[in-house]
Amino acid sequence: MRKLPLLLLLCAALPARAAPTCRGISVTPLAFGNYDVYGAGPLDSAGTISYSCPPPALPTVTIDLGSFFGNGRRRMALGGGAEFLEYEIYVDAARTAVWSSTNAVSVAQGNGSTVPFYGRIFALQDVSVGAYQDTLVVTFNF
């Protein structure tokens, strides 16, 4: 009988807490289409990061520099690194603020939220015809 009151006291002293869990994090990738090496203007695209996190989660999001970063820019590679096509990811639609690996962007809380991001391939790059690609890591921090 003496053990029962002690057990109840311990249960009352340790409240239950549910850890926030985000589900359904997905990314709509950038799809630039065909790049014209003679085009005078850049080639733009946009994508979204979708997520569902319960309140009070207020995440920040970072995007790394990619697999082929060099010369101060993100790069897509042809054939695993034979040639590179320079591009960048931006926070804003005007493409003035680069979304760097250290630039954590605060996002809204709640279920069914999306975060837009904007890509640009720079003009007048003399590259071979082919499929260029890169892999980026998107990280949510809470």
URSUL-V339431 format. One record per residue. RES is the residue in one letter. PHI is phi in whole degrees, -180 to 180 (* if undefined). PSI is psi in whole degrees, 0 to 359 (999 if undefined). Layout:
res=RES phi=PHI psi=PSI
res=RES phi=PHI psi=PSI
This chain:
res=M phi=* psi=330
res=R phi=-70 psi=335
res=K phi=-76 psi=331
res=L phi=-63 psi=311
res=P phi=-61 psi=324
res=L phi=-66 psi=319
res=L phi=-64 psi=318
res=L phi=-66 psi=324
res=L phi=-66 psi=318
res=L phi=-65 psi=320
res=C phi=-66 psi=322
res=A phi=-71 psi=332
res=A phi=-81 psi=343
res=L phi=-116 psi=89
res=P phi=-68 psi=150
res=A phi=-77 psi=139
res=R phi=-131 psi=136
res=A phi=-98 psi=129
res=A phi=-81 psi=136
res=P phi=-66 psi=138
res=T phi=-128 psi=124
res=C phi=-92 psi=140
res=R phi=-132 psi=158
res=G phi=69 psi=34
res=I phi=-77 psi=123
res=S phi=-145 psi=159
res=V phi=-128 psi=131
res=T phi=-91 psi=112
res=P phi=-72 psi=162
res=L phi=-70 psi=138
res=A phi=-130 psi=97
res=F phi=-79 psi=336
res=G phi=80 psi=209
res=N phi=-86 psi=135
res=Y phi=-99 psi=130
res=D phi=-99 psi=112
res=V phi=-64 psi=341
res=Y phi=-97 psi=356
res=G phi=-66 psi=132
res=A phi=-77 psi=342
res=G phi=-111 psi=163
res=P phi=-72 psi=164
res=L phi=-109 psi=120
res=D phi=-107 psi=154
res=S phi=-152 psi=166
res=A phi=-140 psi=153
res=G phi=-142 psi=177
res=T phi=-138 psi=151
res=I phi=-112 psi=121
res=S phi=-109 psi=144
res=Y phi=-156 psi=162
res=S phi=-137 psi=111
res=C phi=-129 psi=137
res=P phi=-74 psi=150
res=P phi=-62 psi=149
res=P phi=-98 psi=27
res=A phi=-60 psi=122
res=L phi=-122 psi=82
res=P phi=-76 psi=158
res=T phi=-116 psi=153
res=V phi=-124 psi=134
res=T phi=-121 psi=153
res=I phi=-125 psi=127
res=D phi=-72 psi=181
res=L phi=-84 psi=356
res=G phi=92 psi=176
res=S phi=-79 psi=340
res=F phi=-126 psi=27
res=F phi=-54 psi=135
res=G phi=-171 psi=158
res=N phi=56 psi=29
res=G phi=78 psi=10
res=R phi=-139 psi=158
res=R phi=-70 psi=149
res=R phi=-140 psi=142
res=M phi=-95 psi=147
res=A phi=-113 psi=149
res=L phi=-101 psi=126
res=G phi=61 psi=39
res=G phi=76 psi=8
res=G phi=134 psi=13
res=A phi=-70 psi=320
res=E phi=-143 psi=160
res=F phi=-129 psi=147
res=L phi=-122 psi=114
res=E phi=-77 psi=139
res=Y phi=-150 psi=175
res=E phi=-148 psi=158
res=I phi=-111 psi=136
res=Y phi=-124 psi=154
res=V phi=-79 psi=327
res=D phi=-115 psi=154
res=A phi=-65 psi=334
res=A phi=-75 psi=349
res=R phi=59 psi=51
res=T phi=-111 psi=338
res=A phi=-115 psi=109
res=V phi=-69 psi=137
res=W phi=-91 psi=91
res=S phi=-87 psi=175
res=S phi=-71 psi=343
res=T phi=-104 psi=355
res=N phi=-90 psi=92
res=A phi=-81 psi=124
res=V phi=-100 psi=126
res=S phi=-77 psi=139
res=V phi=-125 psi=164
res=A phi=-72 psi=155
res=Q phi=-91 psi=164
res=G phi=120 psi=172
res=N phi=-83 psi=144
res=G phi=70 psi=32
res=S phi=-91 psi=153
res=T phi=-131 psi=150
res=V phi=-122 psi=118
res=P phi=-80 psi=152
res=F phi=-142 psi=157
res=Y phi=-130 psi=134
res=G phi=-116 psi=155
res=R phi=-147 psi=128
res=I phi=-95 psi=131
res=F phi=-74 psi=148
res=A phi=-74 psi=161
res=L phi=59 psi=44
res=Q phi=-100 psi=125
res=D phi=-86 psi=95
res=V phi=-129 psi=161
res=S phi=-77 psi=158
res=V phi=-69 psi=138
res=G phi=160 psi=180
res=A phi=-95 psi=114
res=Y phi=-99 psi=142
res=Q phi=-152 psi=161
res=D phi=-148 psi=159
res=T phi=-121 psi=129
res=L phi=-117 psi=148
res=V phi=-106 psi=123
res=V phi=-100 psi=128
res=T phi=-122 psi=129
res=F phi=-97 psi=129
res=N phi=-117 psi=132
res=F phi=-117 psi=999
